Amino acid sequence: MLLKLRVRNFNGAVLKVDAPAVAALQERCHATWRAVAAYLMDSGTVLDADSVQQVVAPAFQPDVFLSHGRGDREQVLQLAVMLEQLGLTVFVDSCLWLNAYTVQQELDESLSARRNSPGTHHFHYHRVVRTSASLHMVFNAALQRLIDGCELFLHLEGEAEALRTCVEDGRHAGAPWVLSELMFARHLPRRGRPRLGLEALKSASPMQPAVFAAPEATHVMEWEVLQRAIVDTTGFPAASYCHDHQVFLDHLYGKLPLSEQERSLLGWI
């Protein structure tokens, strides 16, 4: 991960995306999870992070990871489609977590039934709880790998959202997974863009690891600024004529007060 950006007051109600494009994105999510469900329900499956990730996102590494609360899902999917139309690869966290609950329910029903008691239903509490905890840890590990490899971690914070909504308590319709993602992104080392050609030979000494400030210094942007950046780059080629990096991401980063170190990681200096 190169940059972590929090977008305040996200409100995608004004986004104009064709409904078929959003439906196609949702179908990709569902298709993935039908494969995941079939994989997990196989009696010979061994539950481990590597195999699950290959089913969830085989040979896939997003440019942008979208982290958001549950109530903003429909609008976030529209934003994801817009970013894909700009030439980016995007992963939406709820595409995993909301489907994970469905998969978990199917597993619970399978594990809680006794084969030698036809017509009856027995709930094996300890077996179900153990499998549920293991499954969510494996899903979390798969998501962390996607976050680690992305360039931009984009946390969309709705108007009524706060960190306390990350844990459901009966009063707030929050997303528990957001807290885990934010905590993981907080401790990730920042990696620069790969530099090709002779630039890689300019320094004979190994690069020093980047050191970043505490989470409170994370870049913050208003939703209107992000929306303007999308409009500004719509219609441009996915990559500029001088390098292979995305025009939209460079344009977006240009609106942030980047440190000298961050500019170096981007290859701007």
C-alpha positions as CSV (number, residue, x, y, z in Angstrom):
1,M,0.0,0.0,0.0
2,L,1.2,3.4,-0.9
3,L,-1.4,5.9,0.4
4,K,-4.3,5.7,2.8
5,L,-7.0,8.3,2.3
6,R,-10.1,9.0,4.3
7,V,-13.0,10.7,2.4
8,R,-15.3,12.6,4.7
9,N,-19.1,13.1,4.1
10,F,-19.3,10.6,1.3
11,N,-22.6,10.9,-0.5
12,G,-22.9,9.1,-3.8
13,A,-26.5,10.1,-4.4
14,V,-25.4,12.4,-7.2
15,L,-23.4,9.7,-9.0
16,K,-24.8,8.9,-12.4
17,V,-23.8,5.3,-13.4
18,D,-25.7,3.0,-15.7
19,A,-27.7,0.5,-13.8
20,P,-26.5,-2.4,-16.0
21,A,-22.9,-1.6,-15.2
22,V,-23.6,-1.8,-11.4
23,A,-25.6,-5.0,-11.9
24,A,-22.6,-6.5,-13.8
25,L,-20.3,-5.6,-10.9
26,Q,-22.7,-7.2,-8.4
27,E,-23.0,-10.3,-10.6
28,R,-19.2,-10.6,-10.5
29,C,-19.3,-10.5,-6.7
30,H,-22.1,-13.1,-6.6
31,A,-20.3,-15.4,-9.1
32,T,-17.2,-15.3,-7.0
33,W,-19.1,-16.2,-3.9
34,R,-21.0,-19.0,-5.5
35,A,-17.6,-20.5,-6.2
36,V,-16.5,-19.8,-2.6
37,A,-19.6,-21.4,-1.2
38,A,-19.1,-24.5,-3.4
39,Y,-15.5,-24.7,-2.3
40,L,-16.2,-24.4,1.4
41,M,-19.1,-26.8,1.3
42,D,-16.8,-29.5,-0.2
43,S,-16.2,-32.0,2.6
44,G,-12.6,-32.4,1.5
45,T,-11.8,-28.7,1.8
46,V,-9.0,-27.6,4.2
47,L,-9.7,-24.1,5.5
48,D,-6.6,-22.0,5.0
49,A,-6.0,-18.4,3.9
50,D,-4.0,-19.3,0.7
51,S,-6.7,-21.5,-0.8
52,V,-9.6,-19.2,0.1
53,Q,-7.8,-16.2,-1.4
54,Q,-7.3,-18.0,-4.7
55,V,-11.0,-18.6,-4.8
56,V,-12.0,-15.1,-3.7
57,A,-9.6,-13.2,-5.9
58,P,-7.4,-15.4,-8.1
59,A,-4.5,-13.5,-9.8
60,F,-6.2,-10.2,-8.8
61,Q,-4.5,-7.2,-7.2
62,P,-6.6,-4.0,-7.1
63,D,-5.2,-0.5,-7.6
64,V,-7.8,0.8,-5.2
65,F,-9.3,-0.9,-2.1
66,L,-12.7,0.7,-1.1
67,S,-13.6,0.4,2.6
68,H,-17.0,1.6,3.6
69,G,-19.9,1.2,6.0
70,R,-22.9,-1.1,5.3
71,G,-25.4,1.7,4.7
72,D,-23.4,3.2,1.7
73,R,-23.1,-0.1,-0.3
74,E,-25.2,0.9,-3.3
75,Q,-23.5,4.2,-3.7
76,V,-20.1,2.7,-3.2
77,L,-20.7,0.2,-6.0
78,Q,-21.5,3.1,-8.3
79,L,-18.2,4.8,-7.4
80,A,-16.4,1.5,-8.0
81,V,-17.9,1.3,-11.5
82,M,-16.8,4.9,-12.2
83,L,-13.2,4.2,-11.1
84,E,-13.2,1.1,-13.2
85,Q,-14.2,3.2,-16.2
86,L,-11.2,5.3,-15.5
87,G,-9.0,2.3,-16.0
88,L,-8.5,1.2,-12.4
89,T,-8.9,-2.2,-10.8
90,V,-11.1,-1.9,-7.7
91,F,-12.1,-4.1,-4.8
92,V,-15.1,-3.3,-2.6
93,D,-14.8,-4.8,0.9
94,S,-18.6,-5.4,1.3
95,C,-18.5,-7.7,-1.8
96,L,-16.6,-10.1,0.5
97,W,-18.2,-9.5,3.9
98,L,-21.9,-9.4,3.1
99,N,-21.6,-12.6,1.1
100,A,-19.5,-14.1,3.8
101,Y,-22.5,-14.1,6.2
102,T,-24.6,-16.1,3.6
103,V,-21.8,-18.6,3.2
104,Q,-21.4,-18.9,7.0
105,Q,-25.2,-19.6,7.4
106,E,-25.0,-22.4,4.9
107,L,-22.0,-23.9,6.7
108,D,-23.8,-23.6,10.1
109,E,-26.8,-25.4,8.8
110,S,-24.7,-28.2,7.4
111,L,-22.6,-28.5,10.5
112,S,-25.5,-28.4,12.9
113,A,-27.4,-31.3,11.4
114,R,-26.8,-34.9,12.6
115,R,-26.9,-37.5,9.8
116,N,-28.1,-40.2,12.1
117,S,-31.2,-38.3,13.1
118,P,-33.3,-37.8,10.0
119,G,-36.1,-35.4,10.4
120,T,-34.5,-33.6,13.4
121,H,-32.2,-30.6,13.7
122,H,-29.5,-30.5,16.3
123,F,-27.4,-27.4,16.9
124,H,-23.7,-28.2,17.5
125,Y,-22.8,-25.0,19.2
126,H,-19.1,-25.5,19.7
127,R,-18.5,-26.8,16.2
128,V,-20.4,-24.0,14.6
129,V,-18.7,-21.3,16.7
130,R,-15.3,-22.7,16.0
131,T,-15.8,-22.8,12.3
132,S,-17.4,-19.4,12.2
133,A,-14.4,-17.9,14.0
134,S,-11.9,-19.7,11.7
135,L,-13.7,-18.7,8.6
136,H,-13.8,-15.0,9.4
137,M,-10.1,-15.0,10.3
138,V,-9.3,-16.6,7.0
139,F,-11.5,-14.0,5.1
140,N,-9.8,-11.3,7.1
141,A,-6.4,-12.6,6.1
142,A,-7.4,-12.6,2.4
143,L,-8.6,-9.0,2.6
144,Q,-5.4,-7.9,4.3
145,R,-3.4,-9.3,1.4
146,L,-5.4,-7.3,-1.0
147,I,-5.0,-4.1,1.1
148,D,-1.2,-4.7,1.4
149,G,-0.8,-5.0,-2.4
150,C,-3.1,-2.1,-3.4
151,E,-1.8,1.4,-4.2
152,L,-4.6,3.4,-2.6
153,F,-6.6,2.4,0.5
154,L,-9.8,4.6,0.3
155,H,-12.0,4.8,3.3
156,L,-15.4,6.3,2.5
157,E,-16.9,7.9,5.6
158,G,-20.6,8.7,5.3
159,E,-22.1,11.8,7.0
160,A,-23.5,9.9,9.9
161,E,-20.7,7.4,10.3
162,A,-18.2,7.3,13.1
163,L,-15.7,4.7,14.4
164,R,-18.2,3.6,17.0
165,T,-20.5,2.3,14.2
166,C,-17.8,-0.3,13.4
167,V,-19.3,-2.6,16.0
168,E,-23.0,-3.2,15.9
169,D,-24.7,-2.6,19.3
170,G,-28.3,-2.6,18.3
171,R,-28.4,1.1,17.8
172,H,-26.0,1.7,14.9
173,A,-26.0,-0.1,11.5
174,G,-22.2,-0.1,11.3
175,A,-19.8,-2.5,9.6
176,P,-17.6,-4.5,12.0
177,W,-15.1,-5.2,9.2
178,V,-14.2,-1.5,8.9
179,L,-12.4,-1.5,12.2
180,S,-10.2,-4.5,11.2
181,E,-9.3,-2.9,7.9
182,L,-8.4,0.5,9.4
183,M,-6.3,-1.1,12.1
184,F,-4.4,-3.2,9.5
185,A,-3.9,-0.3,7.2
186,R,-2.6,1.8,10.1
187,H,0.4,-0.5,10.6
188,L,1.3,-1.3,7.0
189,P,4.7,-0.1,5.7
190,R,4.3,2.2,2.7
191,R,5.8,1.1,-0.5
192,G,6.7,3.2,-3.5
193,R,5.8,2.6,-7.1
194,P,8.1,0.3,-9.0
195,R,10.6,2.3,-11.0
196,L,11.8,0.8,-14.3
197,G,14.8,1.5,-16.4
198,L,18.1,3.1,-15.3
199,E,16.6,4.8,-12.3
200,A,16.8,1.5,-10.4
201,L,20.6,1.5,-10.8
202,K,21.1,5.0,-9.5
203,S,21.6,4.0,-5.9
204,A,23.9,1.1,-4.9
205,S,22.7,1.2,-1.3
206,P,19.5,-0.5,-0.2
207,M,16.5,1.8,0.3
208,Q,15.7,2.7,3.9
209,P,12.2,1.7,5.0
210,A,9.6,4.5,5.0
211,V,8.5,5.9,8.4
212,F,5.1,7.5,8.6
213,A,3.3,9.5,11.2
214,A,0.5,8.2,13.5
215,P,-2.9,7.5,12.0
216,E,-4.2,11.0,13.0
217,A,-2.0,12.4,10.3
218,T,-3.6,10.3,7.6
219,H,-4.7,12.3,4.6
220,V,-8.3,13.4,4.7
221,M,-10.4,14.7,1.8
222,E,-13.9,15.9,1.4
223,W,-16.1,13.9,-0.9
224,E,-16.7,16.9,-3.2
225,V,-12.9,17.0,-4.0
226,L,-12.8,13.3,-4.9
227,Q,-15.9,13.7,-7.0
228,R,-14.3,16.7,-8.9
229,A,-11.2,14.6,-9.5
230,I,-13.3,11.9,-11.2
231,V,-15.0,14.5,-13.4
232,D,-11.7,16.1,-14.3
233,T,-10.2,12.9,-15.6
234,T,-13.2,11.3,-17.2
235,G,-12.5,10.8,-20.9
236,F,-8.7,10.8,-20.5
237,P,-6.7,7.8,-21.5
238,A,-6.3,5.3,-18.6
239,A,-2.5,5.9,-18.6
240,S,-0.6,9.0,-19.5
241,Y,1.8,9.2,-22.4
242,C,4.9,9.4,-20.3
243,H,4.4,6.5,-17.8
244,D,2.2,3.6,-17.0
245,H,0.6,5.0,-13.9
246,Q,-3.1,5.9,-13.8
247,V,-3.9,9.5,-14.7
248,F,-6.7,9.6,-12.2
249,L,-4.6,8.5,-9.2
250,D,-1.9,11.0,-10.0
251,H,-4.5,13.8,-10.4
252,L,-6.1,12.8,-7.1
253,Y,-2.7,12.7,-5.3
254,G,-2.0,16.2,-6.6
255,K,-4.8,17.5,-4.5
256,L,-3.2,16.3,-1.3
257,P,-0.4,17.9,0.8
258,L,2.0,15.1,0.2
259,S,5.3,15.0,2.1
260,E,8.6,14.8,0.3
261,Q,8.8,11.2,1.3
262,E,5.4,10.4,-0.2
263,R,6.3,12.2,-3.4
264,S,9.5,10.1,-3.6
265,L,7.4,6.9,-3.2
266,L,5.3,8.1,-6.0
267,G,8.4,8.6,-8.2
268,W,7.7,12.4,-8.5
269,I,11.1,13.4,-7.2
